[in-house]
């Protein structure tokens, strides 16, 4: 089973830092906050049959395995396409998510996160598409078509919990430094994403 760390290892941090005009430490913090949030948003969408179907179409468009080979070249990432993906994933909550992520210590503020999410979204989709086709073979593809279970399970597994829905806030809280105290960014994102996009 793939993990968030494996996905993070595909991200060209130095290129992202250069594009955003920040140091690598800031870029790393922002990326480590943004990636689980994108995956969580995809998982929330996959809970809904229409969202799962839409996600499947998006995964087919981003399923070029060469894109991830030997590390991602940021110049090959279509940020305009990424912007559409972000809008699709978070819907009306996009601004709240960007603002919440921008408030994470060291993430560089919401204007930086607003530029970062569209860079990362196509990479995340390509990674998920690769997991769907490569690791599980035809069975997962068939399962995905019969209601999104395969996609939801894969995304839940990526987040480390696998308990769809309720576990998302806690997983994000842990990843983003909310700890076990509850509250904070994890709860906000869990609330925003918990029901999927209606």
Residue frames as a rotation matrix with the C-alpha (Angstrom) as fourth column:
UNK 1
0.579 0.815 0.000 0.00
0.815 -0.579 0.000 0.00
0.000 0.000 -1.000 0.00
UNK 2
-0.186 -0.620 0.762 1.36
0.562 -0.703 -0.435 3.39
0.806 0.347 0.479 -0.99
UNK 3
0.126 0.177 -0.976 1.79
0.955 -0.289 0.071 6.05
-0.270 -0.941 -0.205 1.65
UNK 4
0.972 0.209 -0.111 1.76
0.193 -0.971 -0.141 9.82
-0.137 0.116 -0.984 1.91
UNK 5
0.316 -0.930 -0.187 5.56
-0.205 -0.260 0.944 9.67
-0.926 -0.260 -0.273 2.31
UNK 6
-0.294 -0.382 0.876 5.88
0.710 0.526 0.468 7.92
-0.640 0.760 0.117 -1.03
UNK 7
0.566 0.576 0.590 3.74
0.816 -0.495 -0.299 10.63
0.120 0.651 -0.750 -2.62
UNK 8
0.889 -0.259 -0.376 5.77
-0.070 -0.891 0.449 13.37
-0.452 -0.373 -0.810 -0.92
UNK 9
-0.006 -0.974 0.226 8.95
0.216 0.219 0.951 11.85
-0.976 0.055 0.209 -2.33
UNK 10
0.001 0.087 0.996 7.64
0.987 0.159 -0.014 12.59
-0.159 0.983 -0.086 -5.85
UNK 11
0.884 0.466 -0.044 7.33
0.459 -0.881 -0.116 16.33
-0.093 0.083 -0.992 -5.20
UNK 12
0.052 -0.908 0.415 10.14
0.823 -0.196 -0.533 18.53
0.565 0.370 0.737 -6.61
UNK 13
0.550 0.243 -0.799 10.55
0.779 -0.496 0.385 20.71
-0.302 -0.834 -0.462 -3.50
UNK 14
-0.398 -0.783 -0.478 13.48
0.528 -0.622 0.578 22.78
-0.750 -0.022 0.661 -4.83
UNK 15
-0.775 0.184 0.605 11.59
0.536 -0.315 0.783 23.61
0.335 0.931 0.145 -8.04
UNK 16
0.303 0.951 -0.064 8.49
0.805 -0.220 0.551 24.54
0.510 -0.218 -0.832 -6.05
UNK 17
0.275 -0.282 -0.919 10.52
0.739 -0.550 0.390 26.74
-0.615 -0.786 0.057 -3.69
UNK 18
-0.779 -0.627 0.008 12.08
0.460 -0.563 0.686 28.52
-0.426 0.538 0.727 -6.68
UNK 19
-0.499 0.659 0.562 8.71
0.612 -0.192 0.768 29.05
0.614 0.727 -0.307 -8.39
UNK 20
0.548 0.787 -0.282 7.13
0.732 -0.288 0.618 30.40
0.405 -0.545 -0.734 -5.20
UNK 21
0.112 -0.602 0.791 10.16
-0.079 -0.799 -0.597 32.49
0.991 0.004 -0.137 -4.25
UNK 22
0.754 0.119 0.646 10.54
-0.645 -0.051 0.763 30.89
0.124 -0.992 0.038 -0.80
UNK 23
-0.395 -0.907 0.143 13.20
-0.918 0.386 -0.087 28.77
0.024 -0.166 -0.986 0.88
UNK 24
-0.478 0.159 -0.864 13.00
-0.291 0.899 0.326 24.98
0.829 0.407 -0.384 0.78
UNK 25
-0.957 0.134 -0.258 12.01
0.290 0.379 -0.879 24.70
-0.020 -0.916 -0.402 4.46
UNK 26
-0.518 0.808 -0.282 8.93
-0.540 -0.564 -0.624 26.87
-0.664 -0.171 0.728 3.85
UNK 27
-0.222 0.406 -0.886 8.09
-0.909 0.241 0.339 24.97
0.351 0.881 0.315 0.66
UNK 28
-0.772 -0.128 -0.622 8.47
0.001 0.979 -0.203 21.63
0.635 -0.157 -0.756 2.48
UNK 29
-0.875 0.473 -0.103 6.14
0.102 -0.027 -0.994 22.70
-0.473 -0.881 -0.024 5.32
UNK 30
-0.292 0.796 -0.530 3.55
-0.822 -0.492 -0.286 23.98
-0.489 0.352 0.798 2.86
UNK 31
-0.338 0.110 -0.935 3.73
-0.713 0.618 0.331 20.82
0.614 0.778 -0.130 0.72
UNK 32
-0.908 -0.055 -0.415 3.46
0.184 0.837 -0.516 18.54
0.376 -0.545 -0.750 3.77
UNK 33
-0.652 0.745 -0.138 0.29
-0.132 -0.291 -0.948 20.40
-0.746 -0.600 0.288 4.77
UNK 34
-0.204 0.598 -0.775 -1.20
-0.913 -0.403 -0.071 20.61
-0.354 0.693 0.628 1.29
UNK 35
-0.709 -0.137 -0.692 -0.71
-0.525 0.757 0.388 17.02
0.471 0.639 -0.608 0.09
UNK 36
-0.899 0.410 -0.151 -2.76
0.425 0.739 -0.523 15.27
-0.103 -0.535 -0.839 2.82
UNK 37
-0.404 0.777 -0.483 -5.42
-0.201 -0.590 -0.782 17.96
-0.892 -0.219 0.394 2.42
UNK 38
-0.325 0.237 -0.915 -5.69
-0.945 -0.099 0.310 17.28
-0.017 0.967 0.256 -1.32
UNK 39
-0.853 -0.013 -0.522 -5.81
-0.095 0.987 0.130 13.53
0.513 0.160 -0.843 -0.73
UNK 40
-0.791 0.579 -0.199 -8.43
0.356 0.171 -0.919 14.05
-0.498 -0.797 -0.342 1.99
UNK 41
-0.306 0.672 -0.674 -10.48
-0.646 -0.667 -0.372 16.21
-0.699 0.322 0.638 -0.35
UNK 42
-0.513 0.066 -0.856 -10.34
-0.741 0.469 0.481 13.53
0.433 0.881 -0.192 -3.04
UNK 43
-0.939 0.155 -0.306 -11.37
0.268 0.890 -0.370 10.91
0.215 -0.429 -0.877 -0.47
UNK 44
-0.581 0.766 -0.277 -14.33
-0.021 -0.353 -0.935 13.02
-0.814 -0.537 0.221 0.64
UNK 45
-0.222 0.474 -0.852 -15.42
-0.937 -0.347 0.051 13.35
-0.271 0.809 0.521 -3.00
UNK 46
-0.724 -0.153 -0.673 -15.04
-0.454 0.840 0.298 9.61
0.519 0.521 -0.677 -3.56
UNK 47
-0.881 0.448 0.150 -17.64
0.090 0.471 -0.877 8.91
-0.464 -0.760 -0.456 -0.83
UNK 48
0.055 0.918 -0.393 -20.31
-0.406 -0.339 -0.849 10.28
-0.912 0.206 0.354 -3.16
UNK 49
0.210 0.019 0.977 -21.14
0.616 0.774 -0.148 8.22
-0.759 0.633 0.151 -6.30
UNK 50
0.940 0.142 0.311 -21.17
0.335 -0.568 -0.752 11.28
0.069 0.811 -0.581 -8.57
UNK 51
0.661 -0.750 0.018 -17.92
-0.700 -0.609 0.374 12.50
-0.270 -0.260 -0.927 -7.03
UNK 52
0.069 -0.621 0.781 -16.35
-0.080 0.777 0.625 9.07
-0.994 -0.105 0.004 -7.50
UNK 53
0.545 0.197 0.815 -17.36
0.743 0.337 -0.579 9.02
-0.389 0.921 0.038 -11.19
UNK 54
0.977 -0.191 0.099 -15.95
-0.131 -0.892 -0.432 12.51
0.171 0.409 -0.896 -11.71
UNK 55
0.400 -0.868 0.294 -12.75
-0.675 -0.062 0.735 11.49
-0.620 -0.492 -0.611 -9.91
UNK 56
0.253 -0.261 0.931 -12.44
0.400 0.905 0.145 8.41
-0.881 0.336 0.334 -12.13
UNK 57
0.846 0.096 0.524 -12.60
0.527 -0.293 -0.797 10.60
0.077 0.951 -0.298 -15.26
UNK 58
0.809 -0.576 0.114 -9.96
-0.586 -0.806 0.089 12.92
0.040 -0.139 -0.990 -13.81
UNK 59
0.269 -0.731 0.627 -7.71
-0.351 0.532 0.771 9.95
-0.897 -0.428 -0.114 -12.98
UNK 60
0.519 -0.044 0.854 -7.95
0.684 0.621 -0.384 8.66
-0.513 0.783 0.353 -16.55
UNK 61
0.935 -0.144 0.325 -6.80
0.117 -0.738 -0.664 12.04
0.335 0.659 -0.674 -17.85
UNK 62
0.501 -0.760 0.413 -3.82
-0.853 -0.514 0.089 12.05
0.145 -0.397 -0.906 -15.49
UNK 63
0.825 -0.071 0.561 -2.74
-0.190 0.899 0.394 8.44
-0.533 -0.431 0.728 -15.87
UNK 64
0.733 -0.635 -0.243 0.44
-0.259 0.070 -0.963 8.98
0.629 0.769 -0.113 -17.90
UNK 65
0.877 -0.374 -0.300 3.02
0.467 0.521 0.715 6.87
-0.111 -0.768 0.631 -16.00
UNK 66
0.079 -0.906 0.417 5.94
0.849 -0.158 -0.505 8.73
0.523 0.393 0.756 -17.64
UNK 67
0.478 0.193 0.857 4.90
-0.069 -0.964 0.256 11.90
0.876 -0.181 -0.447 -15.77
UNK 68
0.907 -0.057 0.418 6.12
-0.421 -0.052 0.906 10.45
-0.030 -0.997 -0.071 -12.45
UNK 69
0.784 -0.620 -0.030 9.15
0.611 0.780 -0.134 8.53
0.107 0.086 0.991 -13.73
UNK 70
-0.153 -0.980 0.128 12.49
0.885 -0.193 -0.424 9.82
0.440 0.048 0.897 -12.50
UNK 71
-0.520 0.020 -0.854 10.83
0.610 -0.691 -0.387 12.56
-0.598 -0.722 0.347 -10.47
UNK 72
0.507 0.810 0.295 8.31
0.825 -0.357 -0.437 15.17
-0.249 0.465 -0.850 -11.54
UNK 73
-0.749 -0.614 0.248 9.46
0.661 -0.719 0.215 18.14
0.046 0.325 0.945 -13.61
UNK 74
-0.265 0.689 -0.674 7.38
0.481 -0.512 -0.712 21.10
-0.836 -0.513 -0.196 -12.43
UNK 75
-0.672 -0.029 -0.740 7.59
-0.509 -0.708 0.490 22.65
-0.539 0.705 0.461 -15.91
UNK 76
-0.896 0.361 -0.257 5.41
0.013 0.602 0.798 19.77
0.443 0.712 -0.544 -17.14
UNK 77
-0.551 0.727 -0.408 2.68
0.753 0.223 -0.619 20.50
-0.359 -0.649 -0.671 -14.59
UNK 78
-0.494 0.506 0.707 -0.33
0.407 -0.584 0.702 22.34
0.769 0.634 0.083 -16.01
UNK 79
-0.946 0.058 -0.319 -1.23
0.280 -0.351 -0.894 24.79
-0.164 -0.935 0.315 -13.22
UNK 80
-0.597 0.790 -0.139 -4.40
-0.791 -0.551 0.265 25.93
0.132 0.268 0.954 -15.03
UNK 81
-0.043 0.520 -0.853 -5.58
-0.176 0.837 0.519 22.32
0.983 0.172 0.055 -15.03
UNK 82
-0.673 -0.315 -0.670 -4.47
0.565 0.365 -0.740 22.11
0.477 -0.876 -0.067 -11.39
UNK 83
-0.921 0.370 0.122 -6.64
-0.383 -0.803 -0.457 25.10
-0.071 -0.468 0.881 -10.56
UNK 84
-0.114 0.917 -0.381 -9.68
-0.777 0.157 0.610 23.30
0.619 0.366 0.695 -12.01
UNK 85
-0.190 -0.015 -0.982 -8.85
0.307 0.949 -0.074 20.18
0.932 -0.316 -0.176 -10.00
UNK 86
-0.940 -0.212 -0.268 -8.58
0.319 -0.264 -0.910 22.20
0.122 -0.941 0.315 -6.77
UNK 87
-0.653 0.755 0.064 -11.92
-0.756 -0.654 -0.005 23.94
0.038 -0.052 0.998 -7.49
UNK 88
0.012 0.647 -0.763 -13.50
-0.473 0.676 0.565 20.55
0.881 0.354 0.314 -8.17
UNK 89
-0.423 -0.285 -0.860 -12.11
0.472 0.741 -0.477 18.93
0.773 -0.608 -0.179 -5.03
UNK 90
-0.830 -0.039 -0.556 -12.94
0.541 -0.296 -0.787 21.67
-0.134 -0.954 0.267 -2.54
UNK 91
-0.021 0.910 0.414 -15.85
0.896 -0.166 0.411 23.44
0.443 0.380 -0.812 -4.26
UNK 92
0.606 0.391 0.692 -17.18
0.131 -0.908 0.398 26.39
0.784 -0.151 -0.602 -2.28
UNK 93
0.951 -0.236 -0.202 -14.76
0.213 0.020 0.977 25.62
-0.227 -0.972 0.069 0.56
UNK 94
0.447 -0.844 0.298 -11.60
0.732 0.153 -0.663 26.32
0.514 0.514 0.687 -1.51
UNK 95
0.173 -0.397 0.901 -10.95
-0.195 -0.911 -0.364 29.73
0.965 -0.112 -0.235 0.05
UNK 96
0.765 0.155 0.625 -11.44
-0.634 0.006 0.774 28.40
0.116 -0.988 0.103 3.58
UNK 97
0.878 -0.475 0.061 -9.07
0.462 0.873 0.156 25.49
-0.127 -0.109 0.986 2.94
UNK 98
0.249 -0.808 0.534 -6.42
0.563 -0.328 -0.758 27.80
0.788 0.490 0.373 1.45
UNK 99
0.307 -0.067 0.949 -6.78
-0.531 -0.840 0.113 30.19
0.790 -0.539 -0.293 4.36
UNK 100
0.928 0.078 0.364 -6.58
-0.355 0.479 0.803 27.39
-0.112 -0.874 0.473 6.94
UNK 101
0.689 -0.717 0.100 -3.49
0.720 0.664 -0.201 25.85
0.078 0.211 0.974 5.31
UNK 102
0.223 -0.604 0.765 -1.85
0.246 -0.725 -0.644 29.26
0.943 0.332 -0.013 5.04
UNK 103
0.572 0.090 0.815 -2.19
-0.662 -0.536 0.524 29.60
0.484 -0.840 -0.247 8.81
UNK 104
0.908 -0.319 -0.273 -0.11
0.402 0.847 0.347 26.48
0.121 -0.424 0.897 9.52
UNK 105
0.674 -0.694 -0.251 3.17
-0.241 -0.528 0.814 27.52
-0.698 -0.489 -0.524 11.17
UNK 106
-0.321 -0.946 0.036 5.84
-0.192 0.102 0.976 27.91
-0.927 0.307 -0.215 8.51
UNK 107
0.024 0.384 0.923 3.52
0.774 0.577 -0.261 27.27
-0.633 0.720 -0.284 5.55
UNK 108
-0.801 -0.565 0.198 4.05
0.557 -0.583 0.591 30.77
-0.219 0.584 0.782 4.18
UNK 109
-0.576 0.627 -0.525 0.53
-0.334 -0.766 -0.549 32.21
-0.746 -0.141 0.650 4.26
UNK 110
0.195 0.813 0.549 -2.56
0.231 0.506 -0.831 31.69
-0.953 0.289 -0.089 2.15
UNK 111
0.634 0.026 -0.773 -1.30
-0.679 -0.460 -0.573 33.48
-0.370 0.888 -0.274 -0.99
UNK 112
-0.482 -0.858 -0.176 1.56
-0.866 0.436 0.245 30.96
-0.133 0.271 -0.953 -1.18
UNK 113
-0.607 0.321 0.727 -0.78
0.021 0.921 -0.388 28.02
-0.795 -0.220 -0.566 -0.54
UNK 114
0.480 0.840 -0.252 -3.17
-0.186 -0.183 -0.965 29.38
-0.857 0.511 0.069 -3.19
UNK 115
0.315 -0.460 -0.830 -0.35
-0.949 -0.150 -0.276 29.13
0.002 0.875 -0.484 -5.76
UNK 116
-0.651 -0.694 0.307 0.91
-0.720 0.693 0.039 25.79
-0.240 -0.196 -0.951 -4.42
UNK 117
-0.105 0.673 0.732 -2.30
-0.240 0.697 -0.676 23.72
-0.965 -0.247 0.088 -4.54
UNK 118
0.816 0.450 -0.362 -2.71
-0.445 0.089 -0.891 23.96
-0.369 0.888 0.273 -8.36
UNK 119
-0.025 -0.894 -0.448 0.94
-0.956 0.153 -0.251 22.85
0.293 0.422 -0.858 -8.78
UNK 120
-0.744 -0.343 0.573 0.41
-0.588 0.744 -0.319 19.82
-0.317 -0.574 -0.755 -6.55
UNK 121
0.154 0.940 0.304 -3.07
-0.638 0.330 -0.696 18.70
-0.754 -0.087 0.651 -7.66
UNK 122
0.635 0.099 -0.766 -1.99
-0.726 0.415 -0.548 17.18
0.264 0.904 0.336 -11.03
UNK 123
-0.471 -0.862 -0.189 0.91
-0.676 0.490 -0.550 15.37
0.566 -0.131 -0.814 -9.30
UNK 124
-0.580 0.339 0.740 -1.44
-0.601 0.436 -0.670 13.92
-0.550 -0.834 -0.049 -6.66
UNK 125
0.530 0.841 -0.110 -3.90
-0.681 0.344 -0.647 12.75
-0.506 0.418 0.754 -9.34
UNK 126
0.301 -0.496 -0.814 -1.09
-0.742 0.414 -0.527 11.16
0.598 0.763 -0.244 -11.40
UNK 127
-0.740 -0.609 0.284 0.17
-0.636 0.499 -0.588 9.36
0.217 -0.616 -0.757 -8.28
UNK 128
-0.233 0.750 0.620 -3.31
-0.573 0.409 -0.710 8.07
-0.786 -0.520 0.334 -7.36
UNK 129
0.645 0.457 -0.612 -3.92
-0.758 0.284 -0.587 7.01
-0.094 0.843 0.529 -10.99
UNK 130
-0.185 -0.808 -0.559 -0.66
-0.730 0.494 -0.472 5.08
0.658 0.321 -0.681 -10.93
UNK 131
-0.790 -0.061 0.611 -1.67
-0.543 0.533 -0.649 3.31
-0.286 -0.844 -0.454 -7.68
UNK 132
0.207 0.965 0.161 -5.08
-0.668 0.260 -0.697 2.45
-0.715 0.037 0.698 -9.11
UNK 133
0.739 0.121 -0.663 -3.67
-0.648 0.399 -0.649 0.92
0.186 0.909 0.373 -12.30
UNK 134
-0.051 -0.924 -0.380 -0.31
-0.682 0.310 -0.662 -0.41
0.730 0.226 -0.646 -11.19
UNK 135
-0.721 -0.410 0.558 -0.61
-0.691 0.365 -0.624 -1.90
0.052 -0.836 -0.547 -7.74
UNK 136
-0.308 0.702 0.642 -4.00
-0.468 0.476 -0.745 -3.51
-0.828 -0.530 0.182 -7.90
UNK 137
-0.971 -0.087 0.223 -4.40
0.143 0.535 0.833 -4.39
-0.191 0.841 -0.507 -11.56
UNK 138
-0.689 0.719 0.086 -7.81
-0.019 -0.136 0.991 -4.89
0.724 0.681 0.107 -13.13
UNK 139
-0.255 0.649 -0.717 -9.62
0.886 0.453 0.096 -5.77
0.387 -0.611 -0.691 -9.93
UNK 140
-0.507 0.028 -0.861 -9.30
0.578 -0.730 -0.364 -2.28
-0.639 -0.683 0.354 -8.47
UNK 141
-0.965 0.165 -0.202 -10.40
-0.260 -0.682 0.684 -0.67
-0.025 0.712 0.701 -11.71
UNK 142
-0.478 0.830 -0.288 -13.51
0.292 0.459 0.839 -2.86
0.829 0.317 -0.462 -11.72
UNK 143
-0.210 0.377 -0.902 -14.17
0.978 0.072 -0.197 -2.15
-0.009 -0.923 -0.384 -8.07
UNK 144
-0.817 -0.143 -0.559 -13.79
0.209 -0.976 -0.056 1.60
-0.538 -0.163 0.827 -8.67
UNK 145
-0.857 0.511 -0.064 -16.35
-0.257 -0.317 0.913 1.50
0.447 0.799 0.403 -11.46
UNK 146
-0.160 0.852 -0.499 -18.84
0.526 0.501 0.687 -0.23
0.836 -0.152 -0.528 -9.20
UNK 147
0.722 0.690 -0.053 -19.34
0.461 -0.421 0.781 2.74
0.517 -0.588 -0.622 -6.91
UNK 148
0.450 -0.557 0.698 -16.00
-0.405 -0.824 -0.396 4.26
0.796 -0.105 -0.597 -5.95
UNK 149
0.994 -0.048 0.099 -15.08
-0.069 0.428 0.901 1.80
-0.086 -0.902 0.422 -3.19
UNK 150
0.499 -0.859 0.119 -11.67
0.857 0.468 -0.214 1.14
0.128 0.209 0.970 -4.73
UNK 151
-0.014 -0.478 0.878 -10.78
0.305 -0.838 -0.452 4.82
0.952 0.261 0.158 -5.01
UNK 152
0.624 0.341 0.703 -12.10
-0.503 -0.513 0.695 5.60
0.597 -0.788 -0.149 -1.53
UNK 153
0.959 -0.275 -0.066 -10.18
0.247 0.699 0.671 2.69
-0.138 -0.660 0.739 -0.02
UNK 154
0.243 -0.918 0.312 -6.97
0.867 0.061 -0.494 3.65
0.435 0.391 0.811 -1.80
UNK 155
0.022 -0.195 0.981 -7.22
-0.048 -0.980 -0.193 7.28
0.999 -0.043 -0.031 -0.68
UNK 156
0.851 0.324 0.413 -8.11
-0.427 -0.032 0.904 6.25
0.307 -0.945 0.111 2.87
UNK 157
0.782 -0.612 -0.119 -5.12
0.620 0.743 0.250 3.93
-0.065 -0.269 0.961 2.90
UNK 158
0.064 -0.756 0.651 -2.88
0.584 -0.501 -0.639 6.74
0.809 0.421 0.410 1.63
UNK 159
0.236 0.117 0.965 -3.98
-0.506 -0.833 0.225 8.85
0.830 -0.541 -0.137 4.58
UNK 160
-0.733 -0.675 -0.081 -3.07
-0.327 0.455 -0.828 5.95
0.596 -0.581 -0.554 6.82
UNK 161
-0.559 0.575 0.597 -6.47
-0.717 0.026 -0.697 5.53
-0.416 -0.818 0.398 8.39
UNK 162
-0.937 0.281 -0.206 -8.66
0.066 0.724 0.686 3.80
0.342 0.630 -0.697 5.89
UNK 163
-0.341 0.884 -0.319 -11.67
0.819 0.113 -0.563 4.71
-0.462 -0.454 -0.762 8.04
UNK 164
-0.580 0.113 0.807 -13.45
0.592 -0.621 0.513 6.88
0.559 0.776 0.293 5.53
UNK 165
0.379 0.798 0.469 -15.17
0.283 -0.583 0.762 10.00
0.881 -0.156 -0.446 6.73
UNK 166
0.977 0.212 -0.001 -14.77
0.069 -0.315 0.946 10.30
0.201 -0.925 -0.323 10.49
UNK 167
0.505 -0.843 -0.184 -11.07
0.743 0.316 0.591 9.49
-0.440 -0.435 0.786 10.58
UNK 168
0.325 -0.411 0.852 -10.18
0.774 -0.402 -0.489 12.20
0.543 0.818 0.188 8.10
UNK 169
0.763 0.011 0.646 -10.18
-0.222 -0.935 0.278 15.09
0.607 -0.355 -0.711 10.55
UNK 170
0.865 -0.441 0.238 -8.02
-0.138 0.246 0.959 13.16
-0.482 -0.863 0.152 12.99
UNK 171
0.419 -0.733 0.535 -5.56
0.869 0.495 -0.002 12.05
-0.263 0.466 0.845 10.33
UNK 172
0.338 -0.261 0.904 -5.22
0.506 -0.760 -0.408 15.58
0.794 0.595 -0.125 8.98
UNK 173
0.915 0.026 0.402 -5.00
-0.302 -0.614 0.729 16.94
0.266 -0.789 -0.554 12.51
UNK 174
0.705 -0.686 0.178 -2.08
0.294 0.512 0.807 14.62
-0.645 -0.517 0.563 13.23
UNK 175
0.225 -0.639 0.736 -0.35
0.974 0.119 -0.195 15.34
0.037 0.760 0.649 9.92
UNK 176
0.208 -0.069 0.976 -0.79
0.398 -0.905 -0.149 19.08
0.894 0.419 -0.161 10.23
UNK 177
-0.735 -0.677 0.046 0.26
0.215 -0.298 -0.930 19.36
0.643 -0.674 0.364 13.85
UNK 178
0.053 0.828 0.558 -3.18
-0.583 -0.428 0.691 19.53
0.811 -0.362 0.460 15.46
UNK 179
-0.862 -0.466 0.198 -2.18
-0.436 0.485 -0.758 16.66
0.258 -0.740 -0.621 17.71
UNK 180
-0.629 0.628 -0.459 -4.67
0.603 0.766 0.223 14.69
0.492 -0.136 -0.860 19.74
UNK 181
-0.874 0.249 -0.417 -6.07
0.216 -0.569 -0.793 17.76
-0.435 -0.783 0.444 21.44
UNK 182
0.088 0.904 0.418 -8.81
0.965 0.027 -0.262 18.04
-0.248 0.426 -0.870 18.82
UNK 183
0.681 0.222 -0.698 -9.66
0.155 -0.975 -0.159 21.46
-0.716 0.000 -0.698 17.47
UNK 184
-0.241 -0.883 -0.402 -7.37
-0.234 -0.349 0.907 23.31
-0.942 0.313 -0.123 15.09
UNK 185
-0.417 -0.049 -0.908 -6.87
-0.875 -0.249 0.415 22.77
-0.246 0.967 0.061 11.42
UNK 186
-0.998 0.008 -0.057 -7.67
-0.007 0.965 0.260 19.06
0.057 0.260 -0.964 11.41
UNK 187
-0.430 0.899 -0.077 -11.18
0.554 0.196 -0.809 19.68
-0.713 -0.391 -0.582 12.72
UNK 188
-0.052 0.381 -0.923 -11.76
-0.493 -0.813 -0.308 22.54
-0.868 0.439 0.231 10.29
UNK 189
-0.585 -0.238 -0.776 -10.70
-0.811 0.208 0.547 20.46
0.031 0.949 -0.315 7.30
UNK 190
-0.955 0.287 0.078 -12.46
0.270 0.946 -0.180 17.38
-0.125 -0.151 -0.981 8.61
UNK 191
-0.205 0.925 -0.320 -15.64
0.268 -0.262 -0.927 19.45
-0.941 -0.276 -0.194 8.86
UNK 192
-0.080 0.129 -0.988 -15.21
-0.773 -0.634 -0.020 21.00
-0.630 0.762 0.150 5.42
UNK 193
-0.543 -0.305 -0.783 -14.39
-0.799 0.474 0.370 17.72
0.258 0.826 -0.501 3.72
UNK 194
-0.748 0.074 0.659 -16.21
-0.397 0.747 -0.534 15.24
-0.532 -0.661 -0.530 5.91
UNK 195
0.143 0.930 0.340 -19.39
-0.115 0.357 -0.927 14.96
-0.983 0.093 0.157 3.90
UNK 196
-0.471 -0.305 0.828 -17.83
0.790 0.273 0.550 15.19
-0.393 0.912 0.113 0.47
UNK 197
-0.924 0.132 -0.360 -18.91
-0.250 -0.919 0.306 17.81
-0.290 0.372 0.882 -2.04
UNK 198
-0.238 0.922 0.307 -22.67
0.361 0.377 -0.853 17.84
-0.902 -0.092 -0.423 -2.38
